[in-house]
Amino acid sequence: MTETEDDPNEVWQYDRALSPAAYLRAIKALGMSRIAAARYLGVSERTARRFATGEGDIPPPVVLLLRALLHYNARPVVPHPPRYARELQQEQKHVRGA
């Protein structure tokens, strides 16, 4: 294969756009919720929601990352929220319950 020929197995790299429906299908296929996807992609939950609803464009690097994960059948390791966030949530639950 020459440099000018396209490898049919690598075509996923050329399409840099992703519809909201395709975004939702991708994160579901990867086993992530919207919140987990936000954490994994390093964006806010609000931004991830905008990706899912079409209110915001999905940046090409995010599209390529999701397509690569799907193409290579990789499972992302989603970071847990920071410890202080969990402690804050517990504190808020305690205050509400009191």
C-alpha positions as CSV (number, residue, x, y, z in Angstrom):
1,M,0.0,0.0,0.0
2,T,1.4,3.4,-0.9
3,E,1.2,6.5,1.2
4,T,-1.6,8.0,-1.0
5,E,-3.9,5.0,-0.6
6,D,-6.4,5.0,2.2
7,D,-6.4,2.1,4.6
8,P,-10.1,1.1,4.8
9,N,-9.5,0.1,8.5
10,E,-8.4,3.7,9.3
11,V,-11.2,5.7,7.7
12,W,-12.7,6.5,11.1
13,Q,-10.0,9.1,11.5
14,Y,-11.2,11.2,8.6
15,D,-14.6,12.1,9.9
16,R,-14.1,14.8,12.5
17,A,-17.8,15.5,13.2
18,L,-20.2,13.6,15.5
19,S,-24.0,14.2,15.8
20,P,-25.6,14.4,19.3
21,A,-27.3,11.0,18.6
22,A,-24.0,9.4,17.6
23,Y,-22.3,10.9,20.7
24,L,-24.9,9.3,22.9
25,R,-24.6,6.0,21.1
26,A,-20.8,6.1,21.4
27,I,-20.7,6.8,25.1
28,K,-23.4,4.1,25.7
29,A,-21.3,1.6,23.6
30,L,-18.3,2.5,25.7
31,G,-20.3,1.8,28.9
32,M,-20.3,5.4,30.1
33,S,-23.1,7.6,31.4
34,R,-23.1,11.2,30.5
35,I,-21.5,12.1,33.8
36,A,-18.8,9.5,33.4
37,A,-18.2,10.7,29.8
38,A,-17.8,14.2,31.1
39,R,-15.2,13.1,33.6
40,Y,-13.3,11.0,31.1
41,L,-13.3,13.7,28.5
42,G,-12.2,16.4,31.0
43,V,-15.2,18.6,30.4
44,S,-18.0,19.8,32.7
45,E,-21.3,17.9,33.0
46,R,-22.9,21.0,31.4
47,T,-20.6,20.7,28.4
48,A,-21.2,17.0,28.0
49,R,-25.0,17.7,28.2
50,R,-24.5,20.3,25.4
51,F,-22.7,17.7,23.3
52,A,-25.7,15.3,23.8
53,T,-28.4,17.8,23.0
54,G,-26.6,19.5,20.1
55,E,-26.4,22.9,21.9
56,G,-22.6,22.8,21.5
57,D,-20.3,21.4,18.9
58,I,-18.2,18.4,19.8
59,P,-14.6,19.3,19.3
60,P,-12.7,17.2,16.8
61,P,-10.2,15.8,19.4
62,V,-13.2,14.5,21.4
63,V,-14.7,13.0,18.3
64,L,-11.4,11.3,17.4
65,L,-10.9,10.0,20.9
66,L,-14.4,8.4,21.0
67,R,-14.0,7.0,17.5
68,A,-10.6,5.5,18.4
69,L,-11.9,3.9,21.6
70,L,-14.8,2.3,19.6
71,H,-12.5,1.3,16.7
72,Y,-10.0,-0.4,18.9
73,N,-12.8,-1.8,21.2
74,A,-11.1,-0.1,24.2
75,R,-12.8,0.4,27.5
76,P,-12.1,3.8,29.1
77,V,-11.1,4.0,32.7
78,V,-13.3,6.8,34.1
79,P,-11.7,8.7,37.0
80,H,-13.7,8.9,40.2
81,P,-14.7,12.3,41.4
82,P,-12.1,14.0,43.6
83,R,-12.3,13.0,47.2
84,Y,-13.3,16.4,48.4
85,A,-16.3,16.4,46.1
86,R,-17.5,13.1,47.6
87,E,-17.0,14.6,51.1
88,L,-18.9,17.7,50.1
89,Q,-21.8,15.6,48.8
90,Q,-21.9,13.6,52.0
91,E,-21.9,16.8,54.0
92,Q,-24.7,18.3,52.0
93,K,-26.7,15.1,52.5
94,H,-26.1,15.3,56.2
95,V,-27.2,18.9,56.4
96,R,-30.4,18.2,54.4
97,G,-31.2,15.2,56.6
98,A,-30.8,17.2,59.8
